[in-house]
Every structure is written in C-alpha cells, then in structure tokens.
Amino acid sequence: MAPKQGGRAAETTLTIVNVGYRSTNFWVISAGRARVLVDIGWPGSMGLMRATLQQMDVPLGEIRYTLATHYHIDHAGLGEEFKRAGVPLLVMDLQVDAIPRMKTWVKPQDGYVEITATGNVVISCAESRPLLARLGIAGEILPTPGHSDDSVSLLLDSGAAFTGDLTHPARVALEDPAVVAASWRLLRERGATHIYPGHGPAQPIERYLAS
C-alpha cells in the first residue's frame, strides 16, 4: 500500500451502513457521531431517505457532509434538500462543472431540486484527507473517471472503497477502457481491498480485477 500523506485521523472504529433504496446504495460512514453520506439519493425522495436513515438508526443531524461519487440523478438527487436540512455538500473541484448538467437528466415530475452553489464545500482531492481526519475518518477521496469524468471514490485506510458507478473492467462499453483501467489501478495501488459500489453488494476488489 502506498504511504498516506497529510493529516491523519486518530484511530477510530468506523462503521459502514447502507441506507440505499430503489436498487442504489447510499453508504453512511461513521466515526462515532460524525458521519459522511456517500451518494445522496434519488430526486423527490427525501421523505424515503429520512425514513431509511431513521430505520437504520442514523440521525440526520449527525451527518456532517454528503458526497456524490458523480453527478447523476440516482447518486446526487437530494444534494440541495440535504443542504436545506443543514448538511453541507462536499464537492471535489473536478466535479463543479458537472453539477449544472444534472437538471438536463430529470423531468418535472421527478421532483428534482436544483443544486445551487450555496452551502457547497469545494475542495481538491488533495485536501480531502485532512478534512476527513477532522471527523475521525482515515481516508482520502480520489479521482476515478471512467463511468463519468467527474467520478470520484472515497477510499478508507482500512481498504474499503466507495466507487459509485465506476465501470467493472470486464463490462466496458462506451467508456474508454484505458481510463477505466487507470482508475482501478489507482485504487489498488492506494490500498483498496473491498469495493462498496453504487449498485450491488460489497465485494473484494479481486472480483473486479480478476481476468
């Protein structure tokens, strides 16, 4: 595993809970009462999201940030509504231009509330480790394009990687296979051992990289 640089989080037991619905996983990573929600729900589903959080014993008020692995409607649809509930949206600088394009993928009946710049915390991937460390979470956010140019993954020092829709190397279709392969290589080089995807069960990384 490559050495990790920057501010380190103190040793904290992390828990991972899936609060997903409609075939999409939304992962809550918790260090005590400091929590990050990775991927942010479908448009128009805040009531369902609140109910699922309550069912899984995740207080909304303890979520410190939401993070979209990429700005497609099933992964970032509730970004603005979470902000209105007091939860800042953590945005990587490489994702900023993708946010306005979200509205081109939704219909009026979807109930999408357009994400504004207000309440967004915009940082570079290089700045992600010290920010997470302040929450007691040891890890970093990495650029992992392939499914989309704005795709990122949250990689914990434990080896857990939250990859959104990063394309399985064996299922590349319209994507650039070299870009997909480079993203998977980066995750492995940085120490990823288990993949927590946007759809389907968590699995060892070997399930993705086996020839």
C-alpha atoms as an extended CHARMM CRD file, in Angstrom:
* protein
*
       211  EXT
         1         1  MET       CA              0.0000000000        0.0000000000        0.0000000000  PROA      1               0.0000000000
         2         2  ALA       CA              1.2910000000        3.4460000000       -0.8740000000  PROA      2               0.0000000000
         3         3  PRO       CA              2.0360000000        5.5950000000        2.1630000000  PROA      3               0.0000000000
         4         4  LYS       CA             -0.7070000000        8.0430000000        3.0750000000  PROA      4               0.0000000000
         5         5  GLN       CA              0.2500000000       11.6760000000        3.2940000000  PROA      5               0.0000000000
         6         6  GLY       CA             -1.2640000000       14.6520000000        5.1080000000  PROA      6               0.0000000000
         7         7  GLY       CA             -3.2480000000       14.9260000000        8.3250000000  PROA      7               0.0000000000
         8         8  ARG       CA             -4.0380000000       11.5420000000        9.8230000000  PROA      8               0.0000000000
         9         9  ALA       CA             -7.2000000000       10.7230000000       11.6820000000  PROA      9               0.0000000000
        10        10  ALA       CA             -6.8040000000        9.2780000000       15.1630000000  PROA      10              0.0000000000
        11        11  GLU       CA             -7.5650000000        5.5810000000       15.4450000000  PROA      11              0.0000000000
        12        12  THR       CA            -11.3450000000        5.3540000000       15.4100000000  PROA      12              0.0000000000
        13        13  THR       CA            -13.6300000000        2.4090000000       14.8590000000  PROA      13              0.0000000000
        14        14  LEU       CA            -15.5620000000        3.1320000000       11.6770000000  PROA      14              0.0000000000
        15        15  THR       CA            -18.9140000000        1.6550000000       10.8120000000  PROA      15              0.0000000000
        16        16  ILE       CA            -20.4920000000        1.3510000000        7.3700000000  PROA      16              0.0000000000
        17        17  VAL       CA            -24.2580000000        1.2760000000        6.8840000000  PROA      17              0.0000000000
        18        18  ASN       CA            -26.1630000000        1.0390000000        3.6070000000  PROA      18              0.0000000000
        19        19  VAL       CA            -29.2370000000        3.3070000000        3.5780000000  PROA      19              0.0000000000
        20        20  GLY       CA            -29.9660000000        2.6240000000       -0.0720000000  PROA      20              0.0000000000
        21        21  TYR       CA            -33.2490000000        2.1170000000       -1.8990000000  PROA      21              0.0000000000
        22        22  ARG       CA            -34.5040000000        1.7800000000       -5.4840000000  PROA      22              0.0000000000
        23        23  SER       CA            -31.5520000000       -0.5020000000       -6.3100000000  PROA      23              0.0000000000
        24        24  THR       CA            -28.9910000000        2.2090000000       -5.4660000000  PROA      24              0.0000000000
        25        25  ASN       CA            -26.6410000000        2.0440000000       -2.4890000000  PROA      25              0.0000000000
        26        26  PHE       CA            -26.1410000000        5.0960000000       -0.2860000000  PROA      26              0.0000000000
        27        27  TRP       CA            -23.3710000000        4.4490000000        2.2170000000  PROA      27              0.0000000000
        28        28  VAL       CA            -23.0430000000        6.0930000000        5.6440000000  PROA      28              0.0000000000
        29        29  ILE       CA            -19.5170000000        6.0100000000        7.0720000000  PROA      29              0.0000000000
        30        30  SER       CA            -19.4890000000        6.8280000000       10.7790000000  PROA      30              0.0000000000
        31        31  ALA       CA            -16.7540000000        7.6710000000       13.2450000000  PROA      31              0.0000000000
        32        32  GLY       CA            -18.7580000000        7.8560000000       16.4270000000  PROA      32              0.0000000000
        33        33  ARG       CA            -21.3440000000       10.5660000000       15.8350000000  PROA      33              0.0000000000
        34        34  ALA       CA            -19.5150000000       12.1080000000       12.8800000000  PROA      34              0.0000000000
        35        35  ARG       CA            -20.9230000000       10.6950000000        9.6720000000  PROA      35              0.0000000000
        36        36  VAL       CA            -20.4970000000       11.1180000000        5.9250000000  PROA      36              0.0000000000
        37        37  LEU       CA            -23.1650000000       10.0410000000        3.4440000000  PROA      37              0.0000000000
        38        38  VAL       CA            -21.6650000000        8.7970000000        0.1770000000  PROA      38              0.0000000000
        39        39  ASP       CA            -24.1870000000        9.2510000000       -2.6350000000  PROA      39              0.0000000000
        40        40  ILE       CA            -27.2360000000       11.2670000000       -1.9330000000  PROA      40              0.0000000000
        41        41  GLY       CA            -30.4910000000        9.7050000000       -3.0460000000  PROA      41              0.0000000000
        42        42  TRP       CA            -32.9510000000        9.9550000000       -5.9150000000  PROA      42              0.0000000000
        43        43  PRO       CA            -34.7200000000       13.2450000000       -6.7030000000  PROA      43              0.0000000000
        44        44  GLY       CA            -38.0280000000       13.7070000000       -4.9330000000  PROA      44              0.0000000000
        45        45  SER       CA            -37.3060000000       11.0220000000       -2.3410000000  PROA      45              0.0000000000
        46        46  MET       CA            -36.2810000000       12.9960000000        0.7540000000  PROA      46              0.0000000000
        47        47  GLY       CA            -39.1520000000       11.5050000000        2.7570000000  PROA      47              0.0000000000
        48        48  LEU       CA            -37.9940000000        7.9970000000        1.9140000000  PROA      48              0.0000000000
        49        49  MET       CA            -34.3940000000        8.9000000000        2.6680000000  PROA      49              0.0000000000
        50        50  ARG       CA            -35.3530000000       10.3040000000        6.0710000000  PROA      50              0.0000000000
        51        51  ALA       CA            -37.3670000000        7.1770000000        6.8570000000  PROA      51              0.0000000000
        52        52  THR       CA            -34.4900000000        4.9140000000        5.8290000000  PROA      52              0.0000000000
        53        53  LEU       CA            -31.9830000000        6.8650000000        7.8990000000  PROA      53              0.0000000000
        54        54  GLN       CA            -34.2820000000        6.5910000000       10.9150000000  PROA      54              0.0000000000
        55        55  GLN       CA            -34.8060000000        2.8710000000       10.3300000000  PROA      55              0.0000000000
        56        56  MET       CA            -31.0360000000        2.3350000000       10.2100000000  PROA      56              0.0000000000
        57        57  ASP       CA            -30.5190000000        4.4720000000       13.3470000000  PROA      57              0.0000000000
        58        58  VAL       CA            -28.6120000000        7.2220000000       11.5420000000  PROA      58              0.0000000000
        59        59  PRO       CA            -29.6250000000       10.6460000000       12.9040000000  PROA      59              0.0000000000
        60        60  LEU       CA            -29.8090000000       13.1820000000       10.1130000000  PROA      60              0.0000000000
        61        61  GLY       CA            -28.2540000000       15.7830000000       12.4050000000  PROA      61              0.0000000000
        62        62  GLU       CA            -25.0920000000       13.6990000000       12.7630000000  PROA      62              0.0000000000
        63        63  ILE       CA            -24.3320000000       13.6560000000        9.0320000000  PROA      63              0.0000000000
        64        64  ARG       CA            -21.5190000000       16.1620000000        8.6390000000  PROA      64              0.0000000000
        65        65  TYR       CA            -21.2460000000       16.0570000000        4.8440000000  PROA      65              0.0000000000
        66        66  THR       CA            -22.8620000000       14.4740000000        1.8390000000  PROA      66              0.0000000000
        67        67  LEU       CA            -20.6220000000       13.4010000000       -1.0490000000  PROA      67              0.0000000000
        68        68  ALA       CA            -21.7210000000       12.3810000000       -4.5320000000  PROA      68              0.0000000000
        69        69  THR       CA            -19.4090000000        9.9650000000       -6.2910000000  PROA      69              0.0000000000
        70        70  HSD       CA            -20.6880000000       11.5840000000       -9.5030000000  PROA      70              0.0000000000
        71        71  TYR       CA            -23.4790000000       13.9040000000      -10.5470000000  PROA      71              0.0000000000
        72        72  HSD       CA            -26.1000000000       11.5740000000      -11.9930000000  PROA      72              0.0000000000
        73        73  ILE       CA            -29.6550000000       11.7000000000      -10.7060000000  PROA      73              0.0000000000
        74        74  ASP       CA            -29.5710000000        8.4440000000       -8.7270000000  PROA      74              0.0000000000
        75        75  HSD       CA            -26.4170000000        9.4730000000       -6.8750000000  PROA      75              0.0000000000
        76        76  ALA       CA            -26.8760000000       13.1800000000       -6.2170000000  PROA      76              0.0000000000
        77        77  GLY       CA            -30.6040000000       13.8130000000       -6.4790000000  PROA      77              0.0000000000
        78        78  LEU       CA            -31.0620000000       15.0860000000       -2.9100000000  PROA      78              0.0000000000
        79        79  GLY       CA            -27.9650000000       17.2500000000       -2.6490000000  PROA      79              0.0000000000
        80        80  GLU       CA            -29.8720000000       20.5380000000       -2.3210000000  PROA      80              0.0000000000
        81        81  GLU       CA            -32.5040000000       19.1160000000        0.0160000000  PROA      81              0.0000000000
        82        82  PHE       CA            -29.8210000000       17.8420000000        2.3800000000  PROA      82              0.0000000000
        83        83  LYS       CA            -28.2950000000       21.3170000000        2.3770000000  PROA      83              0.0000000000
        84        84  ARG       CA            -31.6780000000       22.7600000000        3.3290000000  PROA      84              0.0000000000
        85        85  ALA       CA            -31.7090000000       20.2600000000        6.2010000000  PROA      85              0.0000000000
        86        86  GLY       CA            -28.3570000000       21.6320000000        7.3870000000  PROA      86              0.0000000000
        87        87  VAL       CA            -25.9310000000       19.1500000000        5.7980000000  PROA      87              0.0000000000
        88        88  PRO       CA            -23.2160000000       20.7100000000        3.6020000000  PROA      88              0.0000000000
        89        89  LEU       CA            -22.4690000000       19.1860000000        0.2030000000  PROA      89              0.0000000000
        90        90  LEU       CA            -18.8120000000       18.2010000000       -0.1620000000  PROA      90              0.0000000000
        91        91  VAL       CA            -17.7890000000       18.7780000000       -3.7780000000  PROA      91              0.0000000000
        92        92  MET       CA            -14.4500000000       17.9910000000       -5.3800000000  PROA      92              0.0000000000
        93        93  ASP       CA            -13.2380000000       20.8350000000       -7.5730000000  PROA      93              0.0000000000
        94        94  LEU       CA            -13.2120000000       18.4920000000      -10.5650000000  PROA      94              0.0000000000
        95        95  GLN       CA            -16.9720000000       17.9700000000      -10.0940000000  PROA      95              0.0000000000
        96        96  VAL       CA            -18.1170000000       21.6060000000      -10.0700000000  PROA      96              0.0000000000
        97        97  ASP       CA            -18.9070000000       21.8230000000      -13.7860000000  PROA      97              0.0000000000
        98        98  ALA       CA            -20.9280000000       18.5900000000      -13.6970000000  PROA      98              0.0000000000
        99        99  ILE       CA            -23.4770000000       19.8700000000      -11.1750000000  PROA      99              0.0000000000
       100       100  PRO       CA            -25.4590000000       22.1790000000      -13.5240000000  PROA      100             0.0000000000
       101       101  ARG       CA            -25.7740000000       19.3410000000      -16.0440000000  PROA      101             0.0000000000
       102       102  MET       CA            -27.8440000000       17.3540000000      -13.5500000000  PROA      102             0.0000000000
       103       103  LYS       CA            -31.0050000000       19.2220000000      -14.4910000000  PROA      103             0.0000000000
       104       104  THR       CA            -30.7690000000       18.0460000000      -18.1050000000  PROA      104             0.0000000000
       105       105  TRP       CA            -31.3400000000       14.4600000000      -16.9530000000  PROA      105             0.0000000000
       106       106  VAL       CA            -34.5350000000       14.9860000000      -14.9790000000  PROA      106             0.0000000000
       107       107  LYS       CA            -38.2050000000       15.5070000000      -15.8250000000  PROA      107             0.0000000000
       108       108  PRO       CA            -40.5080000000       17.9270000000      -13.9530000000  PROA      108             0.0000000000
       109       109  GLN       CA            -42.3180000000       15.0160000000      -12.3050000000  PROA      109             0.0000000000
       110       110  ASP       CA            -39.0530000000       13.7570000000      -10.7930000000  PROA      110             0.0000000000
       111       111  GLY       CA            -39.1890000000       16.4710000000       -8.1380000000  PROA      111             0.0000000000
       112       112  TYR       CA            -35.5310000000       17.4150000000       -8.5100000000  PROA      112             0.0000000000
       113       113  VAL       CA            -34.4500000000       20.4680000000       -6.5330000000  PROA      113             0.0000000000
       114       114  GLU       CA            -31.5990000000       22.0570000000       -8.4490000000  PROA      114             0.0000000000
       115       115  ILE       CA            -28.2820000000       22.1310000000       -6.6060000000  PROA      115             0.0000000000
       116       116  THR       CA            -27.0060000000       25.6660000000       -6.0420000000  PROA      116             0.0000000000
       117       117  ALA       CA            -23.5030000000       26.8220000000       -5.1430000000  PROA      117             0.0000000000
       118       118  THR       CA            -24.6710000000       27.9670000000       -1.6960000000  PROA      118             0.0000000000
       119       119  GLY       CA            -23.7360000000       25.5210000000        1.0310000000  PROA      119             0.0000000000
       120       120  ASN       CA            -21.2150000000       23.6030000000       -1.0580000000  PROA      120             0.0000000000
       121       121  VAL       CA            -17.7810000000       22.8990000000        0.4030000000  PROA      121             0.0000000000
       122       122  VAL       CA            -15.4770000000       22.7420000000       -2.6080000000  PROA      122             0.0000000000
       123       123  ILE       CA            -12.0520000000       21.1880000000       -2.1140000000  PROA      123             0.0000000000
       124       124  SER       CA             -9.4240000000       19.3870000000       -4.1400000000  PROA      124             0.0000000000
       125       125  CYS       CA             -8.8580000000       15.6760000000       -3.7280000000  PROA      125             0.0000000000
       126       126  ALA       CA             -5.5020000000       16.5320000000       -2.1550000000  PROA      126             0.0000000000
       127       127  GLU       CA             -7.3660000000       18.3990000000        0.5960000000  PROA      127             0.0000000000
       128       128  SER       CA             -9.7290000000       15.5230000000        1.3650000000  PROA      128             0.0000000000
       129       129  ARG       CA             -7.5240000000       13.6240000000        3.8170000000  PROA      129             0.0000000000
       130       130  PRO       CA             -7.1750000000       16.4100000000        6.4080000000  PROA      130             0.0000000000
       131       131  LEU       CA            -10.8840000000       17.2490000000        6.1090000000  PROA      131             0.0000000000
       132       132  LEU       CA            -11.8560000000       13.6400000000        6.7550000000  PROA      132             0.0000000000
       133       133  ALA       CA             -9.3090000000       13.4040000000        9.5580000000  PROA      133             0.0000000000
       134       134  ARG       CA            -11.1160000000       16.1620000000       11.4220000000  PROA      134             0.0000000000
       135       135  LEU       CA            -14.1310000000       13.8330000000       11.5250000000  PROA      135             0.0000000000
       136       136  GLY       CA            -12.0640000000       10.9090000000       12.7840000000  PROA      136             0.0000000000
       137       137  ILE       CA            -12.1660000000        9.2020000000        9.3790000000  PROA      137             0.0000000000
       138       138  ALA       CA             -8.8360000000        7.9910000000        7.9750000000  PROA      138             0.0000000000
       139       139  GLY       CA             -9.0540000000        8.0530000000        4.2110000000  PROA      139             0.0000000000
       140       140  GLU       CA             -8.9970000000       10.1410000000        1.0680000000  PROA      140             0.0000000000
       141       141  ILE       CA            -11.0920000000       10.9860000000       -1.9740000000  PROA      141             0.0000000000
       142       142  LEU       CA             -9.5600000000       10.0220000000       -5.2910000000  PROA      142             0.0000000000
       143       143  PRO       CA            -10.4190000000       10.9220000000       -8.8930000000  PROA      143             0.0000000000
       144       144  THR       CA            -11.6710000000        7.7540000000      -10.5780000000  PROA      144             0.0000000000
       145       145  PRO       CA            -13.0520000000        8.6920000000      -14.0070000000  PROA      145             0.0000000000
       146       146  GLY       CA            -14.4240000000        6.0590000000      -16.3350000000  PROA      146             0.0000000000
       147       147  HSD       CA            -18.1570000000        5.9980000000      -15.8410000000  PROA      147             0.0000000000
       148       148  SER       CA            -18.0670000000        9.8130000000      -15.9870000000  PROA      148             0.0000000000
       149       149  ASP       CA            -15.3730000000       12.4690000000      -15.9880000000  PROA      149             0.0000000000
       150       150  ASP       CA            -16.4900000000       13.7500000000      -12.5730000000  PROA      150             0.0000000000
       151       151  SER       CA            -16.4280000000       10.3560000000      -10.8160000000  PROA      151             0.0000000000
       152       152  VAL       CA            -14.5590000000       10.0980000000       -7.5260000000  PROA      152             0.0000000000
       153       153  SER       CA            -14.1530000000        7.3450000000       -4.9370000000  PROA      153             0.0000000000
       154       154  LEU       CA            -13.8040000000        7.5640000000       -1.1680000000  PROA      154             0.0000000000
       155       155  LEU       CA            -11.0430000000        5.2010000000       -0.0770000000  PROA      155             0.0000000000
       156       156  LEU       CA            -10.6350000000        4.4490000000        3.6280000000  PROA      156             0.0000000000
       157       157  ASP       CA             -7.2900000000        3.4030000000        5.0490000000  PROA      157             0.0000000000
       158       158  SER       CA             -8.9990000000        0.1360000000        6.0240000000  PROA      158             0.0000000000
       159       159  GLY       CA             -9.1870000000       -0.7030000000        2.3050000000  PROA      159             0.0000000000
       160       160  ALA       CA            -12.9080000000       -0.0130000000        1.8570000000  PROA      160             0.0000000000
       161       161  ALA       CA            -13.5210000000        1.9090000000       -1.3750000000  PROA      161             0.0000000000
       162       162  PHE       CA            -16.8360000000        3.5790000000       -2.2240000000  PROA      162             0.0000000000
       163       163  THR       CA            -16.7670000000        3.7140000000       -6.0060000000  PROA      163             0.0000000000
       164       164  GLY       CA            -20.2340000000        4.7360000000       -7.1830000000  PROA      164             0.0000000000
       165       165  ASP       CA            -20.6820000000        3.5580000000      -10.7550000000  PROA      165             0.0000000000
       166       166  LEU       CA            -17.0310000000        3.0660000000      -11.6650000000  PROA      166             0.0000000000
       167       167  THR       CA            -17.3150000000        0.6130000000      -14.5360000000  PROA      167             0.0000000000
       168       168  HSD       CA            -16.3390000000       -3.0070000000      -13.9900000000  PROA      168             0.0000000000
       169       169  PRO       CA            -13.2700000000       -3.5560000000      -16.2070000000  PROA      169             0.0000000000
       170       170  ALA       CA            -14.9480000000       -6.5210000000      -17.8940000000  PROA      170             0.0000000000
       171       171  ARG       CA            -18.1000000000       -4.5250000000      -18.6990000000  PROA      171             0.0000000000
       172       172  VAL       CA            -16.6580000000       -1.5440000000      -20.5200000000  PROA      172             0.0000000000
       173       173  ALA       CA            -18.9620000000       -0.4520000000      -23.3280000000  PROA      173             0.0000000000
       174       174  LEU       CA            -18.8710000000        3.2090000000      -24.3750000000  PROA      174             0.0000000000
       175       175  GLU       CA            -16.2710000000        4.1060000000      -21.7610000000  PROA      175             0.0000000000
       176       176  ASP       CA            -12.5730000000        4.4870000000      -22.5510000000  PROA      176             0.0000000000
       177       177  PRO       CA            -11.0650000000        1.2010000000      -21.3260000000  PROA      177             0.0000000000
       178       178  ALA       CA             -7.7020000000        2.8300000000      -20.6200000000  PROA      178             0.0000000000
       179       179  VAL       CA             -9.3430000000        5.4210000000      -18.3480000000  PROA      179             0.0000000000
       180       180  VAL       CA            -11.3430000000        2.7450000000      -16.5200000000  PROA      180             0.0000000000
       181       181  ALA       CA             -8.2420000000        0.5710000000      -16.0830000000  PROA      181             0.0000000000
       182       182  ALA       CA             -6.2470000000        3.5200000000      -14.7390000000  PROA      182             0.0000000000
       183       183  SER       CA             -8.8930000000        4.2740000000      -12.1100000000  PROA      183             0.0000000000
       184       184  TRP       CA             -8.9370000000        0.6810000000      -10.8980000000  PROA      184             0.0000000000
       185       185  ARG       CA             -5.1480000000        0.6130000000      -10.8720000000  PROA      185             0.0000000000
       186       186  LEU       CA             -5.0660000000        3.7760000000       -8.7530000000  PROA      186             0.0000000000
       187       187  LEU       CA             -7.4730000000        2.2740000000       -6.2210000000  PROA      187             0.0000000000
       188       188  ARG       CA             -5.4260000000       -0.8860000000       -5.9230000000  PROA      188             0.0000000000
       189       189  GLU       CA             -2.1380000000        0.9980000000       -5.6500000000  PROA      189             0.0000000000
       190       190  ARG       CA             -3.5910000000        3.1590000000       -2.8830000000  PROA      190             0.0000000000
       191       191  GLY       CA             -4.6460000000        0.1030000000       -0.8860000000  PROA      191             0.0000000000
       192       192  ALA       CA             -8.2550000000       -0.7030000000       -1.8320000000  PROA      192             0.0000000000
       193       193  THR       CA             -9.2720000000       -4.2250000000       -0.8240000000  PROA      193             0.0000000000
       194       194  HSD       CA            -13.0890000000       -4.1630000000       -0.7360000000  PROA      194             0.0000000000
       195       195  ILE       CA            -15.4030000000       -2.3310000000       -3.1170000000  PROA      195             0.0000000000
       196       196  TYR       CA            -18.6580000000       -0.7580000000       -1.9440000000  PROA      196             0.0000000000
       197       197  PRO       CA            -20.3620000000        0.0560000000       -5.2660000000  PROA      197             0.0000000000
       198       198  GLY       CA            -23.3270000000        2.2060000000       -6.1260000000  PROA      198             0.0000000000
       199       199  HSD       CA            -25.2990000000       -0.8600000000       -7.1520000000  PROA      199             0.0000000000
       200       200  GLY       CA            -24.9910000000       -4.4470000000       -5.9350000000  PROA      200             0.0000000000
       201       201  PRO       CA            -23.2250000000       -5.9690000000       -2.9420000000  PROA      201             0.0000000000
       202       202  ALA       CA            -19.8420000000       -5.0900000000       -1.4880000000  PROA      202             0.0000000000
       203       203  GLN       CA            -17.1560000000       -7.4390000000       -2.7610000000  PROA      203             0.0000000000
       204       204  PRO       CA            -13.3850000000       -7.9400000000       -2.5940000000  PROA      204             0.0000000000
       205       205  ILE       CA            -11.5540000000       -5.9520000000       -5.2380000000  PROA      205             0.0000000000
       206       206  GLU       CA            -10.3550000000       -9.2210000000       -6.7920000000  PROA      206             0.0000000000
       207       207  ARG       CA            -13.9170000000       -9.7630000000       -8.0580000000  PROA      207             0.0000000000
       208       208  TYR       CA            -13.4150000000       -6.6580000000      -10.1780000000  PROA      208             0.0000000000
       209       209  LEU       CA             -9.8490000000       -7.1780000000      -11.2680000000  PROA      209             0.0000000000
       210       210  ALA       CA             -9.7570000000      -10.9320000000      -11.8990000000  PROA      210             0.0000000000
       211       211  SER       CA             -9.0400000000      -11.6670000000      -15.5330000000  PROA      211             0.0000000000
